Every structure is written in C-alpha cells, then in structure tokens.
Amino acid sequence: MPDWRELVRKQLAGIQLTEGDAAQVAEELASHLEEAYEVLVLDGLPEQAALRRVLQQVNDWQHLKSEIEIARKKEPPMNKRVSQFWFPAFLTLFLAMVFLMAIEELGPKPWISPALRHPRMTPVAVVYFAWVITLPLIGALGAYLATRAGAAPRAVFWSIIFPVLPYFGFFAISSPIALILDDRVAHSIMLPALFLGLRAWVVLPAVALLAGGMPVHYLLSRRAPRRVVAA
C-alpha cells in the first residue's frame, strides 16, 4: 500500500500555510485518499488500477495547493481563533454554569460525601449527578462547533473541557496553601478534602465532557477529508 501521508506531504511541499494548518490539511487529505484506495481494492480493483484512480481525484496538485491557500487565508487569524476555540469554549462554560445553577435551584439533590475524619470540621465533596449527566451533551456541542470551524485536535480538546478549568485553577492555587497549613489547621484534613473535591469537580466533569465531545470530534474529522478534496 502506498504511504499516503508521505505522498501528500511531498505534493503539498511549499504550501503557504502555517505549520499547523499545513499538517492538518495533509493529514485530512491523506486519510481521504487512503480510505478511497481501500474501498476500491475491497471492491476487487487491482492495486495499481486503484492507485491510478485515486490519484486522478487530484490531477493538478498546484491548483489544489492554490485553492487550499485561498480558502484558508480568507478568514483573518483572529476570527479563526474565535470560531475555532473561544466561541466553543465559552459557550460550553456558559451552558455548564447555567445547567448547574438550574439544578442547584430546582433539584434533584446532590450526593454529599461522608466526613473524612472529624464530622464537625471536615469539608465534604458535593456531586450534582444530574449536572454531570448533562455534560456529555455540552461537550458534544463544543466539539461539534470547534471541529466544524476547522480547529486542530488540541484546540478541540481544550474547548471541550473548558468548563472545568476554573475549578482546576482553584485547586491548583489551593494545593500549595494546603501543603503548608495541613499540619497546623483542622487536624490534617485539608489535603484529603482537596483531593476529594478535585475528583468531584474536575476529574469527573472532565471525563463526562470528553465522553460526549471526543466521539463527535472523531466522526466529524473522518468526514473532513471529503470536504477538503471537494474544495
């Protein structure tokens, strides 16, 4: 089987795009050509004939490079960043907070962890499972918007988990303080409480967001090569 990624990289050498955009275009186009080749071979076409037919889809690489450059440069970089990351990220954050506030007001009641050591003093973790159930849908929406805008996988990932970043920032700031005060305050309960809260407000919501977002990103990215070639 031909090395489609190497073939596409050679044909697109010198394309006037950023390194990230060029790599993304090459990967999408190579995946599409490889998929088309495999379909033809499975249909019974000899490998050489299938290779020729696939390469006929792009009979003028210079023209394709020009078309891709024009399409990618039409939108200013700032607008691309907004549509590919900032808009999906803040929309997921907004929806997550709205759903959380609604569930806090209307119910159902959250799960509250049992006390760690001293019932009178130990902080507890609160988990709104009804809220967690909504997070896969929010993550899926963020992934859909970011992927459709042409965001790189890393930007899609951060767009999906953006709602948990404020909580992560809180725990990242609190942990060094807890390390200093843990032996002096509240009978050494601060660190265990922080780790419990980290799992409840960062790890669990992030897993729920990714469970909804990553399958959507994967499905859309599989279809993206067809749109690249069509363009």
Buried (B, 14 or more C-beta within 10 A) or exposed (E): EBEBBEBBBEBBEEBEBEEEBBBBBBBBBBBBBBBBBEEBBEEEBEEEEBBEEBBEEBEEBEEBBEEBBEEBEEBEEEEBBBBBBBBBBBBBBEBBEEBBEEBBEEEEEBEEBEBBEEEEEBBBBBBBEBBBEBBBBBBBBBBBBBBBBBBBBEBBBBBBBBBBBEBBEBBEEBBEEBEEEBEEEBEBBBBBBBBBBBEBBBBBBBBBBBBBBBBBBEEBBEEBBBEBBEE
